[in-house]
Amino acid sequence: MGALIAVIVVVVILLIAVIWYISTRNGIISFRNRVEESWSGIDVQLKRRHDLVPNLVETVKGYATHEAGVFEAVTKARADAMATPDSNVEGTAKAEGNLDRALADLRAVAENYPDLKATENFQQLSRNLSELEDEIQASRRIYNSNVQSYNTKIQQFPASIVAGQGNFTAKEFYEIENAAERDTPSVSF
């Protein structure tokens, strides 16, 4: 009778350990999926911005034909940003920072043309870009929050044991390298 109780206790302990392991692993997978989903949200917003940039460039280009260097820089920065692999968080942040700087230069060119600033098309594009920048900023916050939760989950004991066995690795934060780039670009044309 004592041996049967000992076997039952061992089986119950093993069953609890298996349930804990499965629950912990599923929790880590859930956090990882939230990180990937929030990165997808950033990616969607960046693609929308990439689509908006050529319209803005063409609108400004009609007024400022002698500013070819600025247009080329924006076009190159956009192409570089679009060519960065979606899985490369650090590369994407750097490429998008370059695009932000190029767009700031474009905005500076537009400041020199009051007629351009007054056109309805330009004003609408400017509003769209401003709204898009706000959405990108919100998406970055959501992504970084999910990365923080995921990284904490896989680094805390005892979940770190499960994470180590499942090859779950820490994710990168979407960080802006240059402190000046941390400010939301002004779109006051």
C-alpha positions as CSV (number, residue, x, y, z in Angstrom):
1,M,0.0,0.0,0.0
2,G,2.9,2.4,0.8
3,A,4.5,1.7,-2.5
4,L,1.3,2.4,-4.4
5,I,1.0,5.8,-2.6
6,A,4.7,6.6,-3.5
7,V,4.0,5.7,-7.1
8,I,0.9,7.9,-7.2
9,V,2.8,10.8,-5.6
10,V,5.6,10.5,-8.2
11,V,3.1,10.3,-11.0
12,V,1.3,13.4,-9.7
13,I,4.5,15.3,-9.4
14,L,5.6,14.3,-12.9
15,L,2.1,15.3,-14.2
16,I,2.4,18.7,-12.5
17,A,5.9,19.2,-14.0
18,V,4.7,18.3,-17.5
19,I,1.7,20.6,-17.2
20,W,3.9,23.4,-15.9
21,Y,6.4,22.9,-18.8
22,I,3.7,22.9,-21.5
23,S,2.0,25.9,-19.9
24,T,5.3,27.8,-19.7
25,R,6.3,26.9,-23.3
26,N,2.9,28.0,-24.6
27,G,3.2,31.3,-22.7
28,I,6.6,32.0,-24.3
29,I,5.2,31.2,-27.7
30,S,2.3,33.5,-27.1
31,F,4.7,36.4,-26.1
32,R,6.9,35.7,-29.2
33,N,3.8,35.8,-31.4
34,R,2.8,39.2,-30.0
35,V,6.3,40.5,-30.8
36,E,6.0,39.3,-34.3
37,E,2.5,40.7,-34.7
38,S,3.5,44.1,-33.4
39,W,6.5,44.1,-35.8
40,S,4.0,43.4,-38.6
41,G,2.2,46.6,-37.4
42,I,5.3,48.6,-37.8
43,D,6.0,47.1,-41.2
44,V,2.5,48.0,-42.4
45,Q,3.0,51.6,-41.3
46,L,6.4,51.9,-42.9
47,K,5.1,50.5,-46.2
48,R,2.3,53.1,-46.1
49,R,5.0,55.8,-45.6
50,H,7.1,54.4,-48.4
51,D,4.0,54.7,-50.7
52,L,3.3,58.2,-49.6
53,V,6.9,59.6,-50.1
54,P,6.9,59.5,-54.0
55,N,3.7,61.5,-54.1
56,L,5.2,64.1,-51.7
57,V,8.4,64.2,-53.7
58,E,6.5,64.7,-57.0
59,T,4.4,67.5,-55.5
60,V,7.4,69.4,-54.2
61,K,9.5,68.6,-57.4
62,G,7.0,70.6,-59.5
63,Y,7.8,73.7,-57.5
64,A,11.5,73.2,-56.8
65,T,13.1,71.8,-59.9
66,H,16.6,73.0,-59.0
67,E,16.6,71.0,-55.7
68,A,17.5,67.7,-57.5
69,G,19.9,66.6,-54.8
70,V,17.2,66.6,-52.2
71,F,14.9,64.5,-54.4
72,E,17.6,62.0,-55.1
73,A,18.4,61.7,-51.4
74,V,14.8,61.0,-50.5
75,T,14.4,58.5,-53.4
76,K,17.6,56.7,-52.3
77,A,16.6,56.7,-48.7
78,R,13.2,55.3,-49.5
79,A,14.7,52.6,-51.7
80,D,17.1,51.6,-49.0
81,A,14.4,51.5,-46.4
82,M,12.2,49.3,-48.7
83,A,15.2,47.0,-49.4
84,T,16.0,46.3,-45.7
85,P,14.8,42.8,-44.8
86,D,11.7,42.9,-42.5
87,S,13.4,40.6,-40.0
88,N,16.4,43.1,-39.5
89,V,15.1,45.4,-36.7
90,E,18.4,47.3,-36.3
91,G,18.8,47.7,-40.1
92,T,15.2,48.9,-40.5
93,A,15.6,51.4,-37.7
94,K,18.8,52.8,-39.3
95,A,17.2,52.9,-42.8
96,E,14.1,54.6,-41.5
97,G,16.2,57.1,-39.7
98,N,17.9,58.0,-42.9
99,L,14.5,58.4,-44.6
100,D,13.4,60.6,-41.7
101,R,16.5,62.9,-42.3
102,A,15.8,63.0,-46.1
103,L,12.2,63.9,-45.5
104,A,13.3,66.7,-43.1
105,D,15.4,68.1,-45.9
106,L,12.5,67.8,-48.3
107,R,10.3,69.7,-45.8
108,A,13.0,72.4,-45.6
109,V,12.9,72.8,-49.4
110,A,9.1,73.1,-49.3
111,E,9.4,75.9,-46.7
112,N,11.0,78.1,-49.4
113,Y,7.9,77.9,-51.6
114,P,4.8,79.5,-50.1
115,D,2.7,78.7,-53.2
116,L,3.6,75.0,-52.7
117,K,2.6,75.1,-49.0
118,A,-0.8,76.6,-50.0
119,T,-1.8,73.9,-52.5
120,E,-4.5,71.5,-51.3
121,N,-2.6,68.4,-52.6
122,F,0.5,69.3,-50.6
123,Q,-1.4,70.1,-47.5
124,Q,-3.2,66.7,-47.7
125,L,0.0,64.9,-48.3
126,S,1.5,66.7,-45.3
127,R,-1.4,65.8,-43.1
128,N,-1.2,62.2,-44.2
129,L,2.5,62.1,-43.5
130,S,2.0,63.6,-40.0
131,E,-0.7,61.1,-39.2
132,L,1.5,58.3,-40.4
133,E,4.4,59.4,-38.3
134,D,2.1,59.3,-35.3
135,E,0.9,55.8,-36.2
136,I,4.5,54.6,-36.7
137,Q,5.4,56.0,-33.3
138,A,2.5,54.2,-31.6
139,S,3.5,50.9,-33.4
140,R,7.1,51.3,-32.2
141,R,5.8,51.7,-28.6
142,I,3.6,48.6,-28.9
143,Y,6.4,46.6,-30.4
144,N,9.0,47.6,-27.8
145,S,6.5,46.8,-25.0
146,N,5.9,43.4,-26.4
147,V,9.7,42.8,-26.8
148,Q,10.2,43.8,-23.2
149,S,7.6,41.4,-22.0
150,Y,8.9,38.5,-24.2
151,N,12.5,39.1,-23.2
152,T,11.6,39.3,-19.5
153,K,9.6,36.1,-19.8
154,I,12.5,34.1,-21.4
155,Q,15.1,35.5,-19.0
156,Q,13.3,34.8,-15.7
157,F,13.8,31.6,-13.8
158,P,12.3,29.0,-14.1
159,A,10.9,29.9,-17.6
160,S,14.5,30.5,-18.7
161,I,15.0,26.8,-18.6
162,V,12.1,26.1,-20.9
163,A,13.3,29.0,-23.2
164,G,16.8,27.7,-23.3
165,Q,15.6,24.2,-24.3
166,G,13.2,25.7,-26.9
167,N,15.9,28.0,-28.4
168,F,13.9,31.1,-27.7
169,T,16.2,34.1,-28.1
170,A,15.8,37.7,-27.0
171,K,14.4,40.1,-29.6
172,E,15.8,43.5,-30.5
173,F,14.1,46.7,-29.5
174,Y,13.3,49.2,-32.3
175,E,15.6,51.9,-31.2
176,I,16.6,55.1,-32.8
177,E,20.4,55.6,-32.7
178,N,20.6,59.4,-33.1
179,A,19.0,61.3,-30.3
180,A,17.9,64.1,-32.7
181,E,15.9,61.5,-34.5
182,R,13.9,60.7,-31.4
183,D,11.8,63.8,-32.0
184,T,8.8,63.4,-34.2
185,P,9.5,65.3,-37.5
186,S,7.6,68.6,-37.7
187,V,5.3,68.8,-40.7
188,S,4.4,72.5,-40.4
189,F,4.5,73.7,-44.0
